[in-house]
Amino acid sequence: MKFNFFSTFFTLVLLLLSYFGQGQSPFFNAEAGYQWLSTDLHIHTVFSDGAVWPSIRVEEARREGLDLIAMTEHLEYQPHAKDIPHPDRNRSFKIANGMIQKGEKLQVINGSEITREMPPGHINAVFVKDANALLHKDSLSGIQAANEQEAFVFWNHPNWDAHRKDGIARLEPFHNYLIEEKLLHGIEVVNETTFSEEALQIALDNGLTILGTSDIHGLTDWAHHIAQGGHRPMTFVYVKDKSKEALKKALFEGATIIWFEDLLIGKKTHLEKLVSQNLKFGSPQYKGKKTIMEVEVSNESAAPFHLEYTGSYSFHQRASVFIVPANSTISLLVKTQQKEVSVALPFRILNAITAPKKVLEHTFIVK
């Protein structure tokens, strides 16, 4: 049979389009009735201090398989204003959203970055109805205006060394006021190439939603080596459906995890869901009279899992610390000393961060 490259290629393309069109995530599985939606809620174009037209942001997100992006231009900082004057601060969103076709997987929402010195620093508002209404002389009025539009409001890069010379995120009285008044709903624990343990602790202590964003200004491929298998930082939101309303509700409820390089960062309950839904242990098998249990371990996600076994058994071909690569299956040989019908295997997932210096512990039942 003669191999037809172009026929095979277009068949694969159609299969992928069908897969994405059904709303399935190319990154993480979820239990029946739910989805992990991939988002980037902090990006820039030439309509503030970015280097690309909004259409590039849409094309990048399509290529990378994202479900949703937010156009979040700086309100006050407009270095390209002489070349691209635009009195309408919604313009970036309008261009990007105008590219989205009916039934397309990718969605675009409107947002803005309120750009001030510390405190409060830079504050993002997404699900904004009119960005122009957020332009005020003082930052508090802008934040209040965002809340009046029922926007989801979060603190950007609280560890930014331009604002914090030691790189440590900390709350000022103004931030405490915003939290107490329920004007601030989330905080970036990951921004671009940085991860802040202090910001994670602030989120946990104050009930803020945990977020990770690219804050991209140039090209995502240049910054995160997409073509070589890299990925931008993303926030995954646990939702019942792909509607913007469902995603917004889940953001306010804090149902998120971050995927940053090889790290998965989030609250324990959400990380437990993601791990149990994507790391699967098969049925135990014994060969002949041997008491070495063989079990297949399948990673059905786009992220690797770094595991440390903490139980009393030892392995026949591996150390207690090993990696299950993304989208792969490995074989685990457990020296159980006698044939068992069911075995509990406790692990620490070393790249699943639940708090500063703490990782997720999870026990898999093999039966």
Helices and strands as residue ranges (DSSP letters): H 5-21, E 35-43, H 54-64, E 68-74, H 91-98, E 107-115, E 122-126, G 131-134, H 139-148, E 152-155, H 173-180, E 186-191, E 194-195, H 197-206, E 209-213, H 220-224, G 226-228, E 234-239, H 244-253, E 256-260, E 263-266, H 268-278, E 279-281, E 292-299, E 305-309, E 321-324, E 328-335, E 343-355, E 358-366
